[in-house]
Each structure stands twice: as structure tokens, then as C-alpha cells.
């Protein structure tokens, strides 16, 4: 398995007013880099709305995601600080 990762998947010192806005930004990075389709971005947002902060790994660190069958095209991740 190859994980696609490049500098286009990193956004530093970003400022968002809500979790949904940050999830949308992360989804757009994945979408732009052809790691997922728009359905996956919507699924990440829906998952957050349904289950809340379970995506929080630690203070200031979250990992929004969705089921692969909801639009993941390949394995990958992005980083936003």
C-alpha cells in the first residue's frame, strides 16, 4: 500500500471559527489532491455531527474521518495547524 503525501496536503497556522469549517478545509485538501471525492467530505462532516468530539485524540489534535466506502479514493491524510 502506498500512502500519498506531499506539501500540498499541509496548511500551517490556519484559523477557523468552527469544527465544521476546519473539517471542510481538511476535506478540501484531500479532495484537491484526489484522495477522496465530495461524498467523503460530507461524510466526515456528518460523522462529526452524529458522534461529536470522538475525533479528538488529544488537546488541540483531532482526526476527522469517515468510512472508506463513503468516498475515499486512496489512503492518505492531511495536516492543518
PDB file of N, CA, C and O in Angstrom:
ATOM      1  N   UNK A   1       0.841  -1.172   0.000  1.00  0.00           N
ATOM      2  CA  UNK A   1       0.000   0.000   0.000  1.00  0.00           C
ATOM      3  C   UNK A   1       0.885   1.234   0.000  1.00  0.00           C
ATOM      4  O   UNK A   1       1.843   1.322   0.768  1.00  0.00           O
ATOM      5  N   UNK A   2       0.563   2.178  -0.857  1.00  0.00           N
ATOM      6  CA  UNK A   2       1.289   3.432  -0.928  1.00  0.00           C
ATOM      7  C   UNK A   2       0.415   4.539  -0.362  1.00  0.00           C
ATOM      8  O   UNK A   2      -0.758   4.652  -0.720  1.00  0.00           O
ATOM      9  N   UNK A   3       0.977   5.350   0.516  1.00  0.00           N
ATOM     10  CA  UNK A   3       0.262   6.494   1.054  1.00  0.00           C
ATOM     11  C   UNK A   3       0.782   7.740   0.363  1.00  0.00           C
ATOM     12  O   UNK A   3       1.973   8.045   0.423  1.00  0.00           O
ATOM     13  N   UNK A   4      -0.121   8.459  -0.296  1.00  0.00           N
ATOM     14  CA  UNK A   4       0.250   9.686  -0.987  1.00  0.00           C
ATOM     15  C   UNK A   4       0.371  10.807   0.043  1.00  0.00           C
ATOM     16  O   UNK A   4      -0.560  11.061   0.807  1.00  0.00           O
ATOM     17  N   UNK A   5       1.516  11.468   0.059  1.00  0.00           N
ATOM     18  CA  UNK A   5       1.699  12.606   0.950  1.00  0.00           C
ATOM     19  C   UNK A   5       2.647  13.588   0.299  1.00  0.00           C
ATOM     20  O   UNK A   5       3.702  13.210  -0.212  1.00  0.00           O
ATOM     21  N   UNK A   6       2.259  14.859   0.323  1.00  0.00           N
ATOM     22  CA  UNK A   6       3.113  15.890  -0.229  1.00  0.00           C
ATOM     23  C   UNK A   6       2.814  17.208   0.476  1.00  0.00           C
ATOM     24  O   UNK A   6       1.890  17.289   1.284  1.00  0.00           O
ATOM     25  N   UNK A   7       3.581  18.216   0.175  1.00  0.00           N
ATOM     26  CA  UNK A   7       3.428  19.508   0.845  1.00  0.00           C
ATOM     27  C   UNK A   7       2.083  20.165   0.553  1.00  0.00           C
ATOM     28  O   UNK A   7       1.646  21.029   1.314  1.00  0.00           O
ATOM     29  N   UNK A   8       1.420  19.775  -0.528  1.00  0.00           N
ATOM     30  CA  UNK A   8       0.094  20.316  -0.840  1.00  0.00           C
ATOM     31  C   UNK A   8      -0.959  19.854   0.163  1.00  0.00           C
ATOM     32  O   UNK A   8      -2.076  20.371   0.171  1.00  0.00           O
ATOM     33  N   UNK A   9      -0.617  18.898   0.996  1.00  0.00           N
ATOM     34  CA  UNK A   9      -1.536  18.374   1.998  1.00  0.00           C
ATOM     35  C   UNK A   9      -1.282  18.971   3.380  1.00  0.00           C
ATOM     36  O   UNK A   9      -1.762  18.446   4.385  1.00  0.00           O
ATOM     37  N   UNK A  10      -0.531  20.061   3.430  1.00  0.00           N
ATOM     38  CA  UNK A  10      -0.213  20.717   4.706  1.00  0.00           C
ATOM     39  C   UNK A  10      -0.653  22.176   4.654  1.00  0.00           C
ATOM     40  O   UNK A  10      -0.340  22.894   3.705  1.00  0.00           O
ATOM     41  N   UNK A  11      -1.374  22.602   5.673  1.00  0.00           N
ATOM     42  CA  UNK A  11      -1.727  24.010   5.861  1.00  0.00           C
ATOM     43  C   UNK A  11      -1.315  24.385   7.272  1.00  0.00           C
ATOM     44  O   UNK A  11      -1.764  23.771   8.239  1.00  0.00           O
ATOM     45  N   UNK A  12      -0.459  25.394   7.393  1.00  0.00           N
ATOM     46  CA  UNK A  12       0.038  25.797   8.705  1.00  0.00           C
ATOM     47  C   UNK A  12      -0.603  27.099   9.164  1.00  0.00           C
ATOM     48  O   UNK A  12      -0.939  27.964   8.355  1.00  0.00           O
ATOM     49  N   UNK A  13      -0.764  27.219  10.467  1.00  0.00           N
ATOM     50  CA  UNK A  13      -1.249  28.438  11.116  1.00  0.00           C
ATOM     51  C   UNK A  13      -2.600  28.897  10.573  1.00  0.00           C
ATOM     52  O   UNK A  13      -2.807  30.084  10.323  1.00  0.00           O
ATOM     53  N   UNK A  14      -3.511  27.949  10.394  1.00  0.00           N
ATOM     54  CA  UNK A  14      -4.852  28.273   9.901  1.00  0.00           C
ATOM     55  C   UNK A  14      -5.741  28.691  11.073  1.00  0.00           C
ATOM     56  O   UNK A  14      -5.501  28.310  12.219  1.00  0.00           O
ATOM     57  N   UNK A  15      -6.754  29.466  10.770  1.00  0.00           N
ATOM     58  CA  UNK A  15      -7.695  29.919  11.799  1.00  0.00           C
ATOM     59  C   UNK A  15      -9.115  29.648  11.317  1.00  0.00           C
ATOM     60  O   UNK A  15      -9.525  30.135  10.263  1.00  0.00           O
ATOM     61  N   UNK A  16      -9.856  28.873  12.091  1.00  0.00           N
ATOM     62  CA  UNK A  16     -11.234  28.537  11.753  1.00  0.00           C
ATOM     63  C   UNK A  16     -12.127  28.885  12.934  1.00  0.00           C
ATOM     64  O   UNK A  16     -11.688  28.876  14.084  1.00  0.00           O
ATOM     65  N   UNK A  17     -13.375  29.190  12.640  1.00  0.00           N
ATOM     66  CA  UNK A  17     -14.295  29.592  13.692  1.00  0.00           C
ATOM     67  C   UNK A  17     -15.143  28.434  14.212  1.00  0.00           C
ATOM     68  O   UNK A  17     -15.857  28.580  15.204  1.00  0.00           O
ATOM     69  N   UNK A  18     -15.063  27.279  13.538  1.00  0.00           N
ATOM     70  CA  UNK A  18     -15.852  26.126  13.988  1.00  0.00           C
ATOM     71  C   UNK A  18     -15.175  24.833  13.556  1.00  0.00           C
ATOM     72  O   UNK A  18     -14.330  24.821  12.662  1.00  0.00           O
ATOM     73  N   UNK A  19     -15.564  23.758  14.205  1.00  0.00           N
ATOM     74  CA  UNK A  19     -15.057  22.433  13.819  1.00  0.00           C
ATOM     75  C   UNK A  19     -15.483  22.100  12.397  1.00  0.00           C
ATOM     76  O   UNK A  19     -14.697  21.549  11.627  1.00  0.00           O
ATOM     77  N   UNK A  20     -16.717  22.430  12.043  1.00  0.00           N
ATOM     78  CA  UNK A  20     -17.182  22.141  10.683  1.00  0.00           C
ATOM     79  C   UNK A  20     -16.364  22.865   9.633  1.00  0.00           C
ATOM     80  O   UNK A  20     -16.094  22.313   8.567  1.00  0.00           O
ATOM     81  N   UNK A  21     -15.970  24.084   9.920  1.00  0.00           N
ATOM     82  CA  UNK A  21     -15.141  24.848   8.981  1.00  0.00           C
ATOM     83  C   UNK A  21     -13.767  24.189   8.826  1.00  0.00           C
ATOM     84  O   UNK A  21     -13.238  24.113   7.717  1.00  0.00           O
ATOM     85  N   UNK A  22     -13.198  23.721   9.915  1.00  0.00           N
ATOM     86  CA  UNK A  22     -11.900  23.039   9.863  1.00  0.00           C
ATOM     87  C   UNK A  22     -12.012  21.701   9.132  1.00  0.00           C
ATOM     88  O   UNK A  22     -11.124  21.337   8.361  1.00  0.00           O
ATOM     89  N   UNK A  23     -13.090  20.978   9.369  1.00  0.00           N
ATOM     90  CA  UNK A  23     -13.299  19.699   8.667  1.00  0.00           C
ATOM     91  C   UNK A  23     -13.461  19.939   7.175  1.00  0.00           C
ATOM     92  O   UNK A  23     -12.931  19.177   6.366  1.00  0.00           O
ATOM     93  N   UNK A  24     -14.183  20.983   6.802  1.00  0.00           N
ATOM     94  CA  UNK A  24     -14.342  21.337   5.388  1.00  0.00           C
ATOM     95  C   UNK A  24     -12.984  21.649   4.762  1.00  0.00           C
ATOM     96  O   UNK A  24     -12.703  21.212   3.646  1.00  0.00           O
ATOM     97  N   UNK A  25     -12.141  22.396   5.469  1.00  0.00           N
ATOM     98  CA  UNK A  25     -10.811  22.738   4.953  1.00  0.00           C
ATOM     99  C   UNK A  25      -9.966  21.479   4.763  1.00  0.00           C
ATOM    100  O   UNK A  25      -9.293  21.325   3.743  1.00  0.00           O
ATOM    101  N   UNK A  26     -10.004  20.589   5.738  1.00  0.00           N
ATOM    102  CA  UNK A  26      -9.260  19.331   5.624  1.00  0.00           C
ATOM    103  C   UNK A  26      -9.789  18.510   4.454  1.00  0.00           C
ATOM    104  O   UNK A  26      -9.017  17.958   3.670  1.00  0.00           O
ATOM    105  N   UNK A  27     -11.105  18.436   4.347  1.00  0.00           N
ATOM    106  CA  UNK A  27     -11.706  17.698   3.239  1.00  0.00           C
ATOM    107  C   UNK A  27     -11.324  18.275   1.892  1.00  0.00           C
ATOM    108  O   UNK A  27     -11.094  17.530   0.939  1.00  0.00           O
ATOM    109  N   UNK A  28     -11.254  19.590   1.802  1.00  0.00           N
ATOM    110  CA  UNK A  28     -10.864  20.219   0.540  1.00  0.00           C
ATOM    111  C   UNK A  28      -9.423  19.904   0.170  1.00  0.00           C
ATOM    112  O   UNK A  28      -9.108  19.747  -1.010  1.00  0.00           O
ATOM    113  N   UNK A  29      -8.548  19.809   1.161  1.00  0.00           N
ATOM    114  CA  UNK A  29      -7.167  19.394   0.864  1.00  0.00           C
ATOM    115  C   UNK A  29      -7.150  17.973   0.296  1.00  0.00           C
ATOM    116  O   UNK A  29      -6.454  17.696  -0.680  1.00  0.00           O
ATOM    117  N   UNK A  30      -7.914  17.085   0.911  1.00  0.00           N
ATOM    118  CA  UNK A  30      -7.986  15.702   0.432  1.00  0.00           C
ATOM    119  C   UNK A  30      -8.600  15.648  -0.963  1.00  0.00           C
ATOM    120  O   UNK A  30      -8.127  14.918  -1.834  1.00  0.00           O
ATOM    121  N   UNK A  31      -9.647  16.421  -1.162  1.00  0.00           N
ATOM    122  CA  UNK A  31     -10.345  16.454  -2.443  1.00  0.00           C
ATOM    123  C   UNK A  31      -9.451  16.995  -3.550  1.00  0.00           C
ATOM    124  O   UNK A  31      -9.373  16.407  -4.629  1.00  0.00           O
ATOM    125  N   UNK A  32      -8.786  18.094  -3.294  1.00  0.00           N
ATOM    126  CA  UNK A  32      -7.904  18.725  -4.278  1.00  0.00           C
ATOM    127  C   UNK A  32      -6.771  17.798  -4.693  1.00  0.00           C
ATOM    128  O   UNK A  32      -6.312  17.834  -5.834  1.00  0.00           O
ATOM    129  N   UNK A  33      -6.327  16.972  -3.758  1.00  0.00           N
ATOM    130  CA  UNK A  33      -5.221  16.056  -4.034  1.00  0.00           C
ATOM    131  C   UNK A  33      -5.696  14.668  -4.455  1.00  0.00           C
ATOM    132  O   UNK A  33      -4.920  13.712  -4.466  1.00  0.00           O
ATOM    133  N   UNK A  34      -6.975  14.568  -4.799  1.00  0.00           N
ATOM    134  CA  UNK A  34      -7.574  13.343  -5.352  1.00  0.00           C
ATOM    135  C   UNK A  34      -7.458  12.141  -4.428  1.00  0.00           C
ATOM    136  O   UNK A  34      -7.281  11.011  -4.883  1.00  0.00           O
ATOM    137  N   UNK A  35      -7.560  12.393  -3.129  1.00  0.00           N
ATOM    138  CA  UNK A  35      -7.562  11.299  -2.158  1.00  0.00           C
ATOM    139  C   UNK A  35      -8.978  10.849  -1.845  1.00  0.00           C
ATOM    140  O   UNK A  35      -9.184   9.755  -1.319  1.00  0.00           O
ATOM    141  N   UNK A  36      -9.962  11.694  -2.167  1.00  0.00           N
ATOM    142  CA  UNK A  36     -11.354  11.369  -1.900  1.00  0.00           C
ATOM    143  C   UNK A  36     -12.235  12.130  -2.874  1.00  0.00           C
ATOM    144  O   UNK A  36     -11.759  12.955  -3.654  1.00  0.00           O
ATOM    145  N   UNK A  37     -13.529  11.837  -2.814  1.00  0.00           N
ATOM    146  CA  UNK A  37     -14.484  12.631  -3.575  1.00  0.00           C
ATOM    147  C   UNK A  37     -15.315  13.467  -2.599  1.00  0.00           C
ATOM    148  O   UNK A  37     -15.136  13.362  -1.386  1.00  0.00           O
ATOM    149  N   UNK A  38     -16.215  14.290  -3.119  1.00  0.00           N
ATOM    150  CA  UNK A  38     -17.002  15.196  -2.286  1.00  0.00           C
ATOM    151  C   UNK A  38     -17.860  14.444  -1.272  1.00  0.00           C
ATOM    152  O   UNK A  38     -18.135  14.963  -0.191  1.00  0.00           O
ATOM    153  N   UNK A  39     -18.284  13.231  -1.610  1.00  0.00           N
ATOM    154  CA  UNK A  39     -19.080  12.428  -0.673  1.00  0.00           C
ATOM    155  C   UNK A  39     -18.317  12.186   0.623  1.00  0.00           C
ATOM    156  O   UNK A  39     -18.911  12.183   1.701  1.00  0.00           O
ATOM    157  N   UNK A  40     -17.015  11.985   0.527  1.00  0.00           N
ATOM    158  CA  UNK A  40     -16.209  11.727   1.714  1.00  0.00           C
ATOM    159  C   UNK A  40     -16.168  12.958   2.618  1.00  0.00           C
ATOM    160  O   UNK A  40     -16.253  12.837   3.840  1.00  0.00           O
ATOM    161  N   UNK A  41     -16.041  14.124   2.024  1.00  0.00           N
ATOM    162  CA  UNK A  41     -16.017  15.365   2.801  1.00  0.00           C
ATOM    163  C   UNK A  41     -17.341  15.517   3.550  1.00  0.00           C
ATOM    164  O   UNK A  41     -17.348  15.845   4.737  1.00  0.00           O
ATOM    165  N   UNK A  42     -18.450  15.282   2.869  1.00  0.00           N
ATOM    166  CA  UNK A  42     -19.759  15.356   3.521  1.00  0.00           C
ATOM    167  C   UNK A  42     -19.884  14.298   4.613  1.00  0.00           C
ATOM    168  O   UNK A  42     -20.451  14.559   5.674  1.00  0.00           O
ATOM    169  N   UNK A  43     -19.358  13.114   4.353  1.00  0.00           N
ATOM    170  CA  UNK A  43     -19.424  12.043   5.351  1.00  0.00           C
ATOM    171  C   UNK A  43     -18.609  12.398   6.598  1.00  0.00           C
ATOM    172  O   UNK A  43     -19.025  12.078   7.711  1.00  0.00           O
ATOM    173  N   UNK A  44     -17.452  13.055   6.430  1.00  0.00           N
ATOM    174  CA  UNK A  44     -16.678  13.493   7.600  1.00  0.00           C
ATOM    175  C   UNK A  44     -17.496  14.479   8.425  1.00  0.00           C
ATOM    176  O   UNK A  44     -17.529  14.386   9.652  1.00  0.00           O
ATOM    177  N   UNK A  45     -18.151  15.414   7.765  1.00  0.00           N
ATOM    178  CA  UNK A  45     -18.970  16.390   8.481  1.00  0.00           C
ATOM    179  C   UNK A  45     -20.158  15.721   9.174  1.00  0.00           C
ATOM    180  O   UNK A  45     -20.469  16.037  10.323  1.00  0.00           O
ATOM    181  N   UNK A  46     -20.814  14.804   8.481  1.00  0.00           N
ATOM    182  CA  UNK A  46     -21.948  14.092   9.072  1.00  0.00           C
ATOM    183  C   UNK A  46     -21.522  13.252  10.269  1.00  0.00           C
ATOM    184  O   UNK A  46     -22.231  13.187  11.273  1.00  0.00           O
ATOM    185  N   UNK A  47     -20.369  12.614  10.160  1.00  0.00           N
ATOM    186  CA  UNK A  47     -19.864  11.809  11.264  1.00  0.00           C
ATOM    187  C   UNK A  47     -19.600  12.677  12.480  1.00  0.00           C
ATOM    188  O   UNK A  47     -19.918  12.286  13.603  1.00  0.00           O
ATOM    189  N   UNK A  48     -19.023  13.849  12.268  1.00  0.00           N
ATOM    190  CA  UNK A  48     -18.788  14.771  13.386  1.00  0.00           C
ATOM    191  C   UNK A  48     -20.122  15.214  14.000  1.00  0.00           C
ATOM    192  O   UNK A  48     -20.255  15.275  15.222  1.00  0.00           O
ATOM    193  N   UNK A  49     -21.106  15.520  13.152  1.00  0.00           N
ATOM    194  CA  UNK A  49     -22.415  15.943  13.666  1.00  0.00           C
ATOM    195  C   UNK A  49     -23.084  14.824  14.464  1.00  0.00           C
ATOM    196  O   UNK A  49     -23.742  15.083  15.472  1.00  0.00           O
ATOM    197  N   UNK A  50     -22.916  13.594  14.014  1.00  0.00           N
ATOM    198  CA  UNK A  50     -23.568  12.456  14.659  1.00  0.00           C
ATOM    199  C   UNK A  50     -22.874  12.032  15.950  1.00  0.00           C
ATOM    200  O   UNK A  50     -23.542  11.740  16.942  1.00  0.00           O
ATOM    201  N   UNK A  51     -21.540  11.993  15.951  1.00  0.00           N
ATOM    202  CA  UNK A  51     -20.811  11.427  17.084  1.00  0.00           C
ATOM    203  C   UNK A  51     -20.033  12.449  17.898  1.00  0.00           C
ATOM    204  O   UNK A  51     -19.523  12.124  18.970  1.00  0.00           O
ATOM    205  N   UNK A  52     -19.936  13.667  17.410  1.00  0.00           N
ATOM    206  CA  UNK A  52     -19.281  14.722  18.176  1.00  0.00           C
ATOM    207  C   UNK A  52     -17.779  14.570  18.252  1.00  0.00           C
ATOM    208  O   UNK A  52     -17.124  14.199  17.278  1.00  0.00           O
ATOM    209  N   UNK A  53     -17.253  14.857  19.407  1.00  0.00           N
ATOM    210  CA  UNK A  53     -15.813  15.025  19.568  1.00  0.00           C
ATOM    211  C   UNK A  53     -15.021  13.724  19.706  1.00  0.00           C
ATOM    212  O   UNK A  53     -13.875  13.757  20.155  1.00  0.00           O
ATOM    213  N   UNK A  54     -15.596  12.583  19.334  1.00  0.00           N
ATOM    214  CA  UNK A  54     -14.815  11.348  19.385  1.00  0.00           C
ATOM    215  C   UNK A  54     -13.579  11.437  18.490  1.00  0.00           C
ATOM    216  O   UNK A  54     -12.637  10.664  18.667  1.00  0.00           O
ATOM    217  N   UNK A  55     -13.568  12.359  17.543  1.00  0.00           N
ATOM    218  CA  UNK A  55     -12.423  12.526  16.639  1.00  0.00           C
ATOM    219  C   UNK A  55     -11.243  13.194  17.331  1.00  0.00           C
ATOM    220  O   UNK A  55     -10.138  13.211  16.787  1.00  0.00           O
ATOM    221  N   UNK A  56     -11.462  13.750  18.534  1.00  0.00           N
ATOM    222  CA  UNK A  56     -10.391  14.419  19.273  1.00  0.00           C
ATOM    223  C   UNK A  56      -9.470  13.362  19.880  1.00  0.00           C
ATOM    224  O   UNK A  56      -9.907  12.504  20.648  1.00  0.00           O
ATOM    225  N   UNK A  57      -8.187  13.439  19.520  1.00  0.00           N
ATOM    226  CA  UNK A  57      -7.198  12.493  20.034  1.00  0.00           C
ATOM    227  C   UNK A  57      -6.519  13.018  21.286  1.00  0.00           C
ATOM    228  O   UNK A  57      -6.155  12.249  22.175  1.00  0.00           O
ATOM    229  N   UNK A  58      -6.351  14.330  21.351  1.00  0.00           N
ATOM    230  CA  UNK A  58      -5.708  14.984  22.488  1.00  0.00           C
ATOM    231  C   UNK A  58      -6.030  16.466  22.397  1.00  0.00           C
ATOM    232  O   UNK A  58      -6.619  16.916  21.414  1.00  0.00           O
ATOM    233  N   UNK A  59      -5.655  17.214  23.396  1.00  0.00           N
ATOM    234  CA  UNK A  59      -5.912  18.643  23.397  1.00  0.00           C
ATOM    235  C   UNK A  59      -5.285  19.286  22.149  1.00  0.00           C
ATOM    236  O   UNK A  59      -4.066  19.263  21.977  1.00  0.00           O
ATOM    237  N   UNK A  60      -6.125  19.852  21.293  1.00  0.00           N
ATOM    238  CA  UNK A  60      -5.636  20.507  20.087  1.00  0.00           C
ATOM    239  C   UNK A  60      -5.344  19.580  18.924  1.00  0.00           C
ATOM    240  O   UNK A  60      -4.825  20.032  17.903  1.00  0.00           O
ATOM    241  N   UNK A  61      -5.658  18.299  19.042  1.00  0.00           N
ATOM    242  CA  UNK A  61      -5.376  17.333  17.977  1.00  0.00           C
ATOM    243  C   UNK A  61      -6.626  16.508  17.684  1.00  0.00           C
ATOM    244  O   UNK A  61      -7.120  15.776  18.541  1.00  0.00           O
ATOM    245  N   UNK A  62      -7.124  16.640  16.466  1.00  0.00           N
ATOM    246  CA  UNK A  62      -8.311  15.897  16.049  1.00  0.00           C
ATOM    247  C   UNK A  62      -8.037  15.199  14.726  1.00  0.00           C
ATOM    248  O   UNK A  62      -7.190  15.633  13.945  1.00  0.00           O
ATOM    249  N   UNK A  63      -8.757  14.122  14.486  1.00  0.00           N
ATOM    250  CA  UNK A  63      -8.591  13.353  13.250  1.00  0.00           C
ATOM    251  C   UNK A  63      -9.968  13.041  12.659  1.00  0.00           C
ATOM    252  O   UNK A  63     -10.476  11.929  12.805  1.00  0.00           O
ATOM    253  N   UNK A  64     -10.569  14.034  11.990  1.00  0.00           N
ATOM    254  CA  UNK A  64     -11.860  13.754  11.363  1.00  0.00           C
ATOM    255  C   UNK A  64     -11.675  12.749  10.228  1.00  0.00           C
ATOM    256  O   UNK A  64     -10.682  12.781   9.502  1.00  0.00           O
ATOM    257  N   UNK A  65     -12.640  11.872  10.097  1.00  0.00           N
ATOM    258  CA  UNK A  65     -12.573  10.847   9.061  1.00  0.00           C
ATOM    259  C   UNK A  65     -13.968  10.286   8.830  1.00  0.00           C
ATOM    260  O   UNK A  65     -14.919  10.636   9.528  1.00  0.00           O
ATOM    261  N   UNK A  66     -14.070   9.419   7.850  1.00  0.00           N
ATOM    262  CA  UNK A  66     -15.319   8.733   7.538  1.00  0.00           C
ATOM    263  C   UNK A  66     -14.978   7.327   7.055  1.00  0.00           C
ATOM    264  O   UNK A  66     -13.805   6.985   6.903  1.00  0.00           O
ATOM    265  N   UNK A  67     -15.987   6.529   6.820  1.00  0.00           N
ATOM    266  CA  UNK A  67     -15.769   5.176   6.313  1.00  0.00           C
ATOM    267  C   UNK A  67     -15.213   5.256   4.886  1.00  0.00           C
ATOM    268  O   UNK A  67     -15.659   6.096   4.104  1.00  0.00           O
ATOM    269  N   UNK A  68     -14.261   4.410   4.541  1.00  0.00           N
ATOM    270  CA  UNK A  68     -13.661   4.457   3.205  1.00  0.00           C
ATOM    271  C   UNK A  68     -14.681   4.342   2.070  1.00  0.00           C
ATOM    272  O   UNK A  68     -14.523   4.965   1.020  1.00  0.00           O
ATOM    273  N   UNK A  69     -15.703   3.559   2.286  1.00  0.00           N
ATOM    274  CA  UNK A  69     -16.700   3.374   1.229  1.00  0.00           C
ATOM    275  C   UNK A  69     -17.550   4.622   0.985  1.00  0.00           C
ATOM    276  O   UNK A  69     -18.357   4.649   0.056  1.00  0.00           O
ATOM    277  N   UNK A  70     -17.377   5.639   1.800  1.00  0.00           N
ATOM    278  CA  UNK A  70     -18.116   6.887   1.614  1.00  0.00           C
ATOM    279  C   UNK A  70     -17.384   7.872   0.698  1.00  0.00           C
ATOM    280  O   UNK A  70     -17.760   9.042   0.619  1.00  0.00           O
ATOM    281  N   UNK A  71     -16.351   7.406   0.014  1.00  0.00           N
ATOM    282  CA  UNK A  71     -15.726   8.273  -0.990  1.00  0.00           C
ATOM    283  C   UNK A  71     -14.221   8.377  -0.934  1.00  0.00           C
ATOM    284  O   UNK A  71     -13.641   9.197  -1.647  1.00  0.00           O
ATOM    285  N   UNK A  72     -13.562   7.569  -0.106  1.00  0.00           N
ATOM    286  CA  UNK A  72     -12.095   7.561  -0.127  1.00  0.00           C
ATOM    287  C   UNK A  72     -11.643   6.933  -1.440  1.00  0.00           C
ATOM    288  O   UNK A  72     -12.173   5.907  -1.865  1.00  0.00           O
ATOM    289  N   UNK A  73     -10.662   7.558  -2.075  1.00  0.00           N
ATOM    290  CA  UNK A  73     -10.137   7.035  -3.336  1.00  0.00           C
ATOM    291  C   UNK A  73      -8.814   6.312  -3.142  1.00  0.00           C
ATOM    292  O   UNK A  73      -8.469   5.417  -3.914  1.00  0.00           O
ATOM    293  N   UNK A  74      -8.076   6.699  -2.114  1.00  0.00           N
ATOM    294  CA  UNK A  74      -6.807   6.067  -1.782  1.00  0.00           C
ATOM    295  C   UNK A  74      -6.497   6.394  -0.323  1.00  0.00           C
ATOM    296  O   UNK A  74      -7.218   7.174   0.300  1.00  0.00           O
ATOM    297  N   UNK A  75      -5.455   5.820   0.220  1.00  0.00           N
ATOM    298  CA  UNK A  75      -5.058   6.083   1.599  1.00  0.00           C
ATOM    299  C   UNK A  75      -4.206   7.351   1.644  1.00  0.00           C
ATOM    300  O   UNK A  75      -3.296   7.524   0.833  1.00  0.00           O
ATOM    301  N   UNK A  76      -4.503   8.220   2.580  1.00  0.00           N
ATOM    302  CA  UNK A  76      -3.737   9.444   2.722  1.00  0.00           C
ATOM    303  C   UNK A  76      -4.266  10.274   3.877  1.00  0.00           C
ATOM    304  O   UNK A  76      -5.272   9.927   4.496  1.00  0.00           O
ATOM    305  N   UNK A  77      -3.589  11.358   4.159  1.00  0.00           N
ATOM    306  CA  UNK A  77      -4.030  12.267   5.211  1.00  0.00           C
ATOM    307  C   UNK A  77      -3.463  13.647   4.946  1.00  0.00           C
ATOM    308  O   UNK A  77      -2.535  13.819   4.156  1.00  0.00           O
ATOM    309  N   UNK A  78      -4.041  14.628   5.624  1.00  0.00           N
ATOM    310  CA  UNK A  78      -3.538  15.979   5.531  1.00  0.00           C
ATOM    311  C   UNK A  78      -3.285  16.489   6.951  1.00  0.00           C
ATOM    312  O   UNK A  78      -3.752  15.911   7.932  1.00  0.00           O
ATOM    313  N   UNK A  79      -2.542  17.576   7.027  1.00  0.00           N
ATOM    314  CA  UNK A  79      -2.236  18.192   8.326  1.00  0.00           C
ATOM    315  C   UNK A  79      -2.617  19.667   8.241  1.00  0.00           C
ATOM    316  O   UNK A  79      -2.239  20.372   7.305  1.00  0.00           O
ATOM    317  N   UNK A  80      -3.374  20.115   9.241  1.00  0.00           N
ATOM    318  CA  UNK A  80      -3.718  21.530   9.363  1.00  0.00           C
ATOM    319  C   UNK A  80      -3.397  21.936  10.789  1.00  0.00           C
ATOM    320  O   UNK A  80      -3.832  21.282  11.736  1.00  0.00           O
ATOM    321  N   UNK A  81      -2.638  23.015  10.947  1.00  0.00           N
ATOM    322  CA  UNK A  81      -2.379  23.516  12.289  1.00  0.00           C
ATOM    323  C   UNK A  81      -3.026  24.868  12.452  1.00  0.00           C
ATOM    324  O   UNK A  81      -2.929  25.474  13.519  1.00  0.00           O
TER     325      UNK A  81
END
